[in-house]
Amino acid sequence: MKIPFSPPYVDDNVVNEVVDSLRSGWITTGPKVKALESEVMRFTGSQAALGVNSWTSGTIMMLRWLGLKTDDEVIIPAYTYCATAMAVLWAGGKVVMVDSGDDFNISIDAIRRAITPRTKAIIPVDIAGYPCDYPAIMALVEEPEVKRLFTPESDVQQKLGRILVLSDSAHSLGAWNGTRRTGADTDIAIFSLHAVKNITTAEGGIVCFNMPAPFDNSQLYKDMRLMTLNCQTKDAFTKSQAGGWRYDIVGKGMKVNMADINAAIGLAQIRQYDKLLAERKRIFERYNTAFATCPWAIIPPSNTCGRESSYHLYALRVKGFTEAQRDAMINEVARSEVAVNVHFVPLPMLTYYKQLGYDIADYPQAYHNYEHEISLPVYPQLDNEKVDFVIKTVKAAYETVCSEKG
């Protein structure tokens, strides 16, 4: 039985929505993007939502808006995908990496220790869809001693008066933090809509705005929408109307808008996301039941401490395994044509970041999480028979590696 890792969910609703876009005669930024933004606002409870062409470009744009300067620091976890750090670097800031907790997510104690007068933003990451403890992080940046340390160097920073919290919610569309969905519980939250995500536009992202007063999130949406289109005062749709050709460029913009043809895919999916999310939870819980009886299995967090996952990935850890044994287990699973993955290789283990001076020895929990982690497939098309085959294959692979070790 051949089981891919993360194919996109494409049903007749998706096909029809895309065909509708194609037949409309308008395939770049237009009504489909606006409809998707509205659906994300409704689903998440965020104040405003803006479609962009990737999580990375959306984050670069928002950090530029914040006014990062050389040596301004942004705290991120060492245990994340490279885009979290790349966005900071391309926005002109300095990456400050900190260690993780046992739940994969950023350590709040480590954040506290890393804060300096140069700290301008924190980017926590919701690993595998399990949200960070945002109430605690938001409380941290509001603490009087932390706010006294904050040194604003731009108009936006002066207006905010504290460290910005921009959540890397790439994995967590649909997750809960108490009574709030991710997307509504930090200043800025950015979702990825890449092909392997719960909701996809093939390539894309959504920036959610929840800035506190005196910021106006509706106006911020308008300003950032302008930014995504090179700060051009008319979008292509408006310019294409009879007599509407004249425009102006009013700032140093970017070209990072989402196209309608892409938005159509996500629009059809998010309209049925409650159903799709329930299917992901079904698979997750079936894995939980199967691996709960295995003394070697560390079940990933999913619904604890008032936080519930979006069930994006099943980040299984194998107790007592080394990195080499984990790799051997993955190879065994692959023999049965079951695709699994690893999330993530910590940034300090990657060549580019090692060359920048980061050392994995400084992030022991991040390495410990990584060395025995195997991501199992989770997507609505996996029926119970296929899930059971994954379970059987993983268990057999563990036994094979243990017998070889013995």
Secondary structure, DSSP 8 states (H G I E B T S, - for coil): --B-S------HHHHHHHHHHHHHT--SSSHHHHHHHHHHHHHH--SEEEEES-HHHHHHHHHHHHT--TT-EEEEESSS-HHHHHHHHHTT-EEEEE-B-TTSSB-HHHHHHH--TTEEEE--B-GGG----HHHHHHHHHSHHHHHH----SHHHHHH-S-EEEEE-TT-TT-EETTEETTSSSSEEEEE--TTSSS--SS-EEEEE---TT--HHHHHHHHHHHHBTTBSS-HHHHTSTT-----B-S---B-B--HHHHHHHHHHHTTHHHHHHHHHHHHHHHHHHHTT-TTEE----EETTEE-----EEEEETT--HHHHHHHHHHHHHTTB--B-S---GGGSHHHHHTT--GGG-HHHHHHHHTEEEE---TT--HHHHHHHHHHHHHHHHHHHHHH-
